[in-house]
Amino acid sequence: MVDKTQDEPVHPPRIDAIFRSGSLTAISVVLGFSLGFLSRWGGLPGEWTRSDVFAVIAITLGIVLQIKALIDLLSIESLVRARYERAIRIFVTGLVLVTLGVAAAIFAELIGYGGIALEG
């Protein structure tokens, strides 16, 4: 009797392509809002403060991670579940950084250290 399990290649768990498409759409929309916020902020006249610098660094790093996640999900290899889950973790980390940057700008404005982020 021949053991067929040795002849069959082992395939890692995969996700459905339609499921990945929904994730791509959601990430693209959130990335668009993040870029729009940073673009609007960068175009405002006025003096930058330390709170602005901290916030813009957090937002920029978050956007970089969101772009990395989008690039990873555009690869056909992202249908492998482990790669998909890694890309989602990268995206969520980027989203948290953008959120922290925006929250820092709002908090700085509330306590009187705000710069140009919330003007205009």
C-alpha positions in Angstrom: 0.0 0.0 0.0 1.4 3.4 -1.0 1.2 6.3 1.3 -0.2 9.2 -0.8 0.3 11.9 1.9 4.0 12.0 1.1 3.4 12.7 -2.6 0.8 15.5 -2.1 2.3 18.9 -1.6 1.3 20.7 1.6 -0.5 23.9 0.9 -0.8 26.6 3.6 -4.3 27.7 4.5 -5.7 30.3 2.1 -8.4 33.0 2.2 -11.0 33.7 -0.4 -10.1 36.3 -3.0 -13.4 38.1 -2.4 -12.7 38.5 1.3 -9.3 40.0 0.4 -11.0 42.4 -2.0 -13.1 43.8 0.8 -10.1 44.3 2.9 -8.3 46.1 0.1 -11.3 48.4 -0.3 -11.4 49.3 3.4 -7.7 49.9 3.6 -7.7 52.1 0.5 -10.5 54.2 1.9 -8.8 54.7 5.3 -5.5 55.4 3.6 -7.2 58.0 1.4 -8.6 59.8 4.5 -5.2 59.6 6.2 -3.4 61.1 3.2 -6.1 63.8 2.8 -5.8 64.8 6.4 -2.0 65.1 6.2 -2.3 67.0 2.9 -4.7 69.5 4.2 -2.7 69.9 7.4 0.5 70.4 5.4 -1.1 73.1 3.3 -2.2 75.3 6.1 -0.4 78.6 6.7 1.0 79.2 10.2 3.8 78.3 12.6 4.5 74.7 13.5 4.8 73.7 17.1 6.4 70.8 18.9 2.9 69.2 19.2 2.5 69.4 15.5 5.9 67.7 14.9 5.0 64.8 17.2 1.6 64.4 15.6 2.8 64.6 12.0 5.5 62.0 12.7 3.0 59.6 14.1 0.6 60.2 11.2 3.3 59.9 8.6 4.6 56.6 10.1 1.0 55.4 10.3 0.5 56.2 6.6 3.7 54.4 5.6 2.5 51.3 7.4 -0.9 51.6 5.7 0.8 51.8 2.3 2.9 48.8 3.2 -0.2 46.8 4.1 -1.9 47.9 0.9 1.1 46.8 -1.2 1.3 43.5 0.6 -2.4 42.8 0.0 -2.1 43.6 -3.7 0.3 40.6 -4.0 -1.2 37.3 -5.1 0.7 35.8 -2.2 -1.6 37.6 0.2 -4.2 34.9 -0.4 -2.1 32.8 2.0 -3.7 33.3 5.3 -0.5 34.0 7.3 0.5 36.7 4.8 -3.0 38.2 4.8 -3.1 38.3 8.6 0.4 39.9 8.7 -0.7 42.6 6.3 -3.8 43.3 8.4 -1.7 43.6 11.6 0.6 46.1 9.8 -2.5 48.1 8.7 -4.0 48.1 12.2 -0.7 49.3 13.6 -0.6 52.1 11.0 -4.2 53.0 11.8 -3.4 53.2 15.5 -0.4 55.5 14.8 -2.6 57.9 12.7 -5.2 57.9 15.4 -2.6 58.7 18.0 -1.3 61.5 15.9 -4.7 63.1 15.3 -5.6 62.6 19.0 -2.3 64.3 20.0 -3.1 67.3 17.8 -6.6 67.6 19.3 -5.3 67.2 22.9 -2.5 69.8 22.3 -5.2 72.2 21.0 -7.4 71.6 24.1 -4.6 72.3 26.6 -3.4 75.3 24.7 -0.3 73.9 22.9 -1.9 73.4 19.6 -0.3 74.6 16.4 -1.8 74.6 12.9 -3.4 71.2 12.8 -6.9 72.2 13.8 -7.0 75.7 12.2 -8.5 76.5 8.9 
